[in-house]
Amino acid sequence: LPTAVQSRRLFSLYRVLTECFSPSLPGPPSLPLLGNMLDLTRGHLPSHLTSLARCYGSIYRLRCGKTTMVVLSSAQMIREALVKKWPDFAGRPHSYTGDLVSGGGFSISLGDYSEEWKMHRRLVHSALQRCCAQSLHAVIERQALTLRQVILDYKESPVDLSKDFTVAASNVITSLVFGKEYNKSSAELQRLHDCLNEIVSLWGSPWISALDTLPLLRRFPNPPFSRLLKEVERRDELIRSHLQDCKVSQQIDLQNQDIHSQEVQLKDTQVHMAVVDLLIGGTETTAAWLYWMVAFLLHRPEVQFNVYNELCTVLDSRYPRYSDRHRLPCTSALISEVLRLRPVAPLAVPHRATRDSSIAGYFIPKDTIIIPNLYGAHHDPDVWDDPNTFKPERFLEDKGASTRALVPFGGGARLCLGESIAKMELFLFAAYLLRDFQFLPTGNKTSLPDLKGVASVVLKAKPFHVIVRPRP
Ligand code: HEM
């Protein structure tokens, strides 16, 4: 048997040979020192990375300091990495700022792949599943009816619904986690959201990410970074007081479920960070999707009419249930098409190669950062006809399309933890809204919402107003 030293040498030889014989990854030219950093600070990053994919292919590399990033822009490659070879790509990049916002790497979304992380995710996932089976449908129905009343109170005056959608989506999560709902004017809810939004937007800013790539900068004063630290402190105080007040154990039961039987115990920080994960992951995403749906429907009123007709014909006069979705193909097609054109988490969350591996025949060394460009995959002209056009009917004509090429929730070990909650929310909120209301533009064609949007961690539509008319 080879000794440990010999095995290490053999392994290094194997690595060098694999690296030499596999083709080198294409990619745009990189500047000395800066690499491709300028490419990463573009305004609409998902669309910029997608246009690079048209030049360099569905897999290409970008350099940022010493780090190599590999961008995947087709569903096939994203699936190969995230699903087929999931153990190789289930890691998250380590970063100085990521550690600070995730309580030292204890969050599910930013924590690296490890036995402890797997246990954390498994426990939170099963707590969510149990809670969803017991009460999710009723919670969403209640929120959909509350939203209905809020909209009725606008009495057809032009409104921006973004905040109402955020409150509705947020209340679903706070009902599950804290057993508590808020109204739009609640100062408590406002404080929590302002704080979480501020953290997400500050953390995504180049001033902060520069601290990860150029550690020297940490020695200099950096006001956005000081603000980030203050907001993280505020977030932790707010969550701590909510957890104490609302007796989490009666709700999602993160602290007690299954834990004793498995003789494992979540640390307080893990419970705390799981709550942060669910609030951040589950609010802006769903709210942004609802806002996009209204924006697209204003551009194509006939789609709105078809969905309304379907809801009236199939359901007669009752409200939909989630189990009705298979009998409502137009509604389901609308949901899939909005998820396709505007995946609200357009670049997912970066992954890290946990060991040497390969994607599409290219050698990918350990610690390479993988960016799953979901936006690019959903605009892939090899898969989708007329990829930039809003056409829900494509899902009626080709029923296999969604399973083949839609990846809005990522996949594999890091699949969105709230996928089943989100799917039920999108369906019920959309069906309730479109059964009860007609969404109308506030003026002529020039008043229609911009459809490009603003991309950060979440891809959002630019603010717009709409008239919401109750259906007879
Ligand atoms: C992660 C999409 C709603 C909680 C993700 C990821 C995507 C995604 C693309 C990254 C997957 C990856 O890293 O490969 C969406 C979309 C939603 C949605 C499109 C709605 C339209 C939700 C909801 C929740 C949630 C409602 C919570 C209740 C999470 C969490 C993660 C995550 C905790 C981190 C998972 C991990 O790192 O293991 N989501 N999400 N998401 N999402 Fe969602």
Residues whose N, C-alpha, C, O or C-beta is under 5 A from the ligand:
A	BS01	HEM	I108 S109 D277 L278 G281 G282 T285 T286 W289 V344 A345 A348 V349 P408 F409 G410 G411 A413 R414 L415 C416 L417 G418 I421 A422
